[in-house]
């Protein structure tokens, strides 16, 4: 087991936004000098895209023009069918989790290592500003105090806009607030797209114990609603949290035994937030358990934060 085991990088992709992020940020950063350690001649790597036919054609037409290592190959898989029995807001995430399960099973059978990734792992300040144009004027974003944004950084806004235990902003206000109050550590690590070739926002290192740790920036799903239901019970049924259902879906198949602490007032899965214990990651934990614990126990619990993948999943032939 080690860096010479064939590795599958898995990307579920849906919609124009994810396709654009994948082609403009994520894949170019994979080719950046000194970024991911998969490109040695001894390490066959497959990039597997789970998507629909139209987006697959767009991705293929672009990546075929780039120069890739000779040991790198590409595969396209159809996303699982749209689960019409699921809430509209979580269908893409449900399909994505099914794709991950299938990819893990395929890698296990082939004896490959597998790393489930997302096409929005790398965002520059340019992409952040672009969010303003994607958020419709009538949509709002809801954040739980002390969970989504550092309480100290948004205190003036909270004093003016406090509604119960939530902060409600319009889409344009949200983007401006993120840019203005983003933690300096995150803000200083953002680059424009043309700089990714020299200074990638995604990095990876092989670990002595085997496997590797990938660090990347990830834009967390936002609470968008039209409009906010009055009763909490209606909110839960009308707008189940993207984060909660997405991560609980992971927990059902990848994180057996891990307790998920959910703040019902904010409808968000949380690890190590105010009022909750901090869960420490164990080396023996699976990729997704590590992913959950690390991502939600960091001090930088902002919508844009550094996302940790500790250990790929390894399967012996």
C-alpha positions in Angstrom: 0.0 0.0 0.0 1.4 3.4 -0.9 1.8 6.1 -3.6 2.0 3.5 -6.4 -1.4 2.1 -5.9 -3.7 3.1 -8.8 -5.9 5.9 -7.6 -9.4 7.0 -8.6 -10.3 10.7 -8.2 -14.1 10.9 -8.3 -16.1 14.1 -9.2 -19.9 14.1 -9.2 -20.8 17.1 -11.5 -24.2 18.7 -12.0 -25.2 22.0 -13.6 -23.5 24.8 -15.3 -22.0 26.2 -12.1 -20.2 23.0 -11.0 -19.1 22.3 -14.6 -17.6 25.8 -14.8 -15.9 25.5 -11.4 -14.5 22.1 -12.3 -13.0 23.3 -15.6 -11.8 26.8 -14.5 -10.5 26.0 -11.0 -10.4 22.4 -9.8 -8.8 20.6 -12.8 -6.3 23.4 -13.7 -5.1 23.2 -10.1 -4.6 19.5 -10.4 -2.1 20.2 -13.1 -0.3 23.0 -11.1 3.4 22.2 -10.4 3.8 20.6 -7.0 0.1 20.1 -6.3 -1.3 16.6 -6.1 1.3 13.8 -6.0 -0.4 11.4 -8.4 1.5 12.1 -11.6 4.6 9.9 -11.2 5.1 7.4 -13.9 4.4 4.5 -11.5 1.0 5.8 -10.3 -1.9 5.2 -12.7 -4.7 7.7 -12.0 -8.2 7.7 -13.2 -10.4 10.9 -13.2 -14.0 9.6 -13.0 -16.7 12.2 -13.7 -20.3 11.3 -12.7 -22.5 13.6 -14.7 -25.2 13.8 -17.4 -24.4 13.4 -21.1 -24.6 17.1 -22.0 -22.1 18.1 -19.3 -19.9 15.1 -20.0 -19.5 16.4 -23.6 -18.5 19.9 -22.4 -16.0 18.5 -20.0 -14.5 16.1 -22.5 -14.1 18.8 -25.2 -12.1 20.9 -22.8 -9.9 18.4 -21.0 -8.9 16.7 -24.3 -7.2 20.0 -25.3 -5.0 19.9 -22.2 -1.7 18.1 -21.7 -2.1 15.4 -19.1 0.4 12.8 -17.7 0.6 9.7 -19.8 -0.6 7.6 -16.8 -3.8 9.6 -16.4 -7.1 8.4 -17.9 -10.7 9.7 -17.9 -14.0 7.9 -17.4 -17.5 9.3 -17.5 -20.3 7.7 -15.6 -24.0 8.7 -15.6 -25.3 10.2 -12.4 -27.9 8.1 -10.7 -31.5 8.9 -11.5 -33.0 12.0 -10.0 -34.8 10.8 -6.8 -38.2 12.5 -7.2 -39.3 11.3 -3.7 -36.6 13.5 -2.1 -36.9 17.3 -1.4 -35.8 19.4 -4.4 -33.1 21.1 -2.4 -31.2 17.8 -1.7 -31.7 15.8 -4.8 -28.3 16.7 -6.3 -26.5 15.8 -3.0 -28.4 12.5 -2.8 -27.4 11.6 -6.4 -23.8 12.6 -5.5 -23.7 10.4 -2.5 -25.0 7.4 -4.6 -22.3 8.1 -7.1 -19.7 8.0 -4.3 -21.0 4.7 -3.1 -20.8 3.2 -6.6 -17.3 4.6 -7.1 -16.1 3.2 -3.8 -17.5 -0.2 -4.7 -15.8 0.0 -8.2 -12.5 0.9 -6.7 -12.7 -1.9 -4.1 -13.3 -4.4 -6.8 -10.4 -3.1 -8.9 -8.0 -2.9 -6.0 -7.6 0.9 -6.4 -7.4 3.7 -3.9 -10.3 6.1 -4.3 -10.8 9.7 -3.2 -14.3 11.2 -3.5 -13.9 14.9 -4.4 -16.3 17.7 -5.3 -16.0 20.1 -8.3 -16.3 23.2 -6.1 -13.3 22.4 -3.9 -11.3 25.3 -5.3 -12.7 28.8 -5.4 -10.9 32.0 -6.0 -11.9 35.5 -4.9 -13.1 35.9 -8.5 -15.5 33.0 -8.0 -16.7 34.4 -4.7 -17.6 37.8 -6.3 -19.4 35.8 -9.0 -21.8 34.5 -6.4 -23.4 37.9 -6.2 -24.7 37.4 -9.7 -26.0 33.9 -9.0 -28.1 34.9 -6.0 -31.5 36.2 -6.9 -32.7 39.4 -5.3 -35.7 37.8 -3.6 -33.6 35.0 -2.0 -32.2 35.3 1.5 -29.5 33.4 3.3 -29.9 32.3 6.9 -27.0 31.8 9.3 -26.9 30.5 12.8 -25.1 32.9 15.2 -21.7 31.6 16.0 -21.9 28.7 13.6 -21.7 30.1 10.1 -19.9 33.3 10.7 -17.6 34.3 13.6 -19.8 36.0 16.1 -17.3 38.8 16.7 -16.9 39.7 13.0 -20.6 40.2 12.4 -21.7 41.6 15.7 -22.6 45.0 14.3 -24.8 43.4 11.7 -26.3 41.1 14.2 -27.3 44.0 16.5 -29.1 45.6 13.6 -30.6 42.5 12.0 -31.0 40.0 14.8 -34.2 37.9 14.3 -34.5 35.3 17.0 -31.4 33.3 16.9 -30.8 33.7 13.2 -29.1 36.2 10.9 -31.1 36.8 7.7 -29.5 38.6 4.8 -30.2 39.2 1.1 -28.0 37.5 -1.4 -26.0 40.7 -2.2 -25.6 41.5 1.5 -24.4 37.9 2.1 -21.6 38.2 -0.6 -20.5 41.5 0.7 -20.4 40.3 4.3 -18.4 37.2 3.3 -15.8 39.3 1.4 -15.6 42.0 4.2 -15.4 39.7 7.2 -13.8 36.5 5.8 -11.1 35.4 8.2 -7.7 36.7 7.1 -6.3 33.2 6.9 -8.8 32.3 4.3 -8.8 35.6 2.5 -5.0 35.7 2.2 -5.0 32.2 0.7 -7.3 33.0 -2.2 -5.9 33.5 -5.7 -7.3 34.5 -9.1 -7.7 31.8 -11.6 -4.6 32.7 -13.6 -2.4 32.3 -10.5 -3.4 28.7 -9.9 -0.7 27.4 -12.2 2.0 28.7 -9.8 0.2 28.9 -6.5 -2.5 26.2 -6.3 -5.2 26.5 -3.6 -5.3 22.8 -3.3 -2.4 20.7 -1.9 -1.7 17.2 -0.8 1.0 15.3 1.0 1.6 11.6 1.5 1.5 10.5 5.1 4.0 8.1 6.7 1.2 5.8 7.8 0.0 5.4 4.2 -2.5 7.4 2.3 -2.5 11.1 1.8 -4.1 14.3 3.1 -5.7 16.8 0.7 -6.4 20.3 1.8 -8.6 22.5 -0.4 -11.0 25.4 -0.2 -14.7 24.5 -0.3 -17.7 26.7 -0.6 -20.2 25.4 1.9 -23.9 25.1 0.9 -25.9 28.2 1.8 -29.4 28.3 3.2 -31.4 29.8 0.4 -35.2 30.0 0.8 -38.2 31.7 -0.8 -39.4 32.8 1.7 -38.6 31.6 5.2 -41.5 29.7 6.8 -42.7 31.1 10.1 -42.8 27.9 12.2 -39.7 25.8 12.9 -41.7 22.6 12.1 -42.6 24.1 8.7 -39.0 25.1 8.1 -37.8 21.5 8.7 -40.3 20.1 6.3 -40.3 22.9 3.7 -36.5 23.5 3.7 -34.4 20.7 5.2 -30.9 21.8 5.6 -28.5 21.1 2.7 -25.7 20.4 5.1 -27.7 18.2 7.4 -29.2 15.8 4.9 -26.0 15.8 2.8 -23.8 14.9 5.7 -26.3 12.5 7.2 -26.4 10.7 3.9 -22.7 10.3 4.2 -23.0 9.1 7.7 -25.4 6.3 6.8 -22.9 4.6 4.6 -19.4 5.8 5.6 -19.3 6.9 9.2 -20.7 4.0 11.3 -20.6 4.8 15.0 -20.0 8.6 14.6 -22.5 10.7 16.5 -23.8 13.7 14.5 -24.7 16.6 16.7 -27.4 18.7 15.1 -28.4 22.2 16.2 -32.1 22.0 15.6 -32.6 25.8 15.8 -30.2 26.3 13.0 -30.7 22.9 11.3 -27.0 22.4 10.8 -24.7 19.5 11.6 -22.0 20.8 13.8 -18.7 19.5 15.3 -16.9 21.5 17.9 -19.1 24.6 17.6 -20.2 26.6 20.7 -22.0 24.4 23.1 -20.9 21.2 21.4 -17.9 19.0 22.3 -15.0 18.9 19.9 -14.6 15.5 18.3 -11.0 14.3 17.7 -10.2 12.5 14.6 -8.6 9.0 15.0 -6.1 7.8 12.5 -8.0 4.5 12.0 -11.1 6.4 10.9 -12.4 6.2 7.3 -12.0 9.0 4.8 -15.5 10.3 5.3 -15.4 10.2 9.0 -12.2 12.2 8.9 -13.8 14.5 6.4 -16.8 15.2 8.6 -14.9 15.6 11.8 -12.1 17.8 10.4 -14.4 20.0 8.4 -16.7 20.8 11.2 -14.3 21.0 14.1 -12.0 23.7 12.7 -11.9 27.2 14.1 -12.5 28.6 10.7 -16.2 27.6 10.5 -17.1 30.0 7.7 -19.1 29.3 4.6 -15.8 29.3 2.8 -13.2 27.2 4.7 -10.4 24.8 4.3 -11.7 21.3 3.7 -9.6 18.3 4.9 -9.6 14.8 3.3 -7.5 12.6 5.6 -6.5 9.3 4.0 -7.8 8.0 0.8 -9.7 4.7 0.9 -7.4 1.9 0.0 -8.4 -1.6 -1.3 -6.0 -4.4 -1.9 -6.6 -6.3 -5.2 
